[in-house]
Amino acid sequence: MADEQQQSPPPAPLQPAPLTRGARKTRTGEVISSSMNKTIVVRTVTRVPHPKFGKIVKQMRKFYAHDEQNEAKTGDRVRIMETRPLSKLKRWRLVEVIQK
C-alpha cells in the first residue's frame, strides 16, 4: 500500500524576489567648496511659501557629495543624486557638471 500512494512533485526551487529600487532623489545646486579630496559641498536653493504669510522665501541647504574624479570646481552648477552613506556626512554623489 505504501508503494501505491501518490507522491507530490518535488518542491520548486525558490526564486529570488525581483529587485526593485525606488527613485533616487536628485538635486541641482552650486558648488561652494571643492577643497577636499573627492568631496564637494553643494548649496541648493529651494523656493517655498512661508507657512503663515505666504511670501515665497528661499531655503538654502548644504549637501556633501562624492566627486570621484575631482571634476567639479567652486562656482559650478552640478546635479547630485542620493546614494548609500559614504562617510559621516556624505550621502550624495555627483552625477554631472551642468555649467562650468
Long-range contacts (C-beta under 8 A, 24 or more apart in sequence): 24-81, 24-82, 24-83, 25-81, 25-82, 26-79, 26-80, 26-81, 26-82, 26-95, 27-63, 27-79, 27-80, 27-92, 28-77, 28-78, 28-79, 28-80, 28-98, 29-63, 29-77, 29-78, 29-80, 30-75, 30-76, 30-77, 30-78, 31-72, 31-73, 31-74, 31-75, 31-76, 31-78, 32-62, 32-74, 33-74, 34-67, 34-70, 34-72, 34-73, 34-74, 37-70, 38-66, 38-67, 38-68, 38-70, 39-64, 39-65, 39-66, 39-67, 39-90, 40-64, 40-65, 40-67, 40-72, 40-78, 40-94, 41-65, 42-78, 42-80, 42-92, 63-91, 63-92, 64-89, 64-90, 64-91, 64-92, 65-90, 65-92, 65-93, 65-94, 66-90, 66-92, 66-93, 66-94, 67-93, 67-94, 68-93, 68-94, 71-97, 72-97, 73-100, 76-100
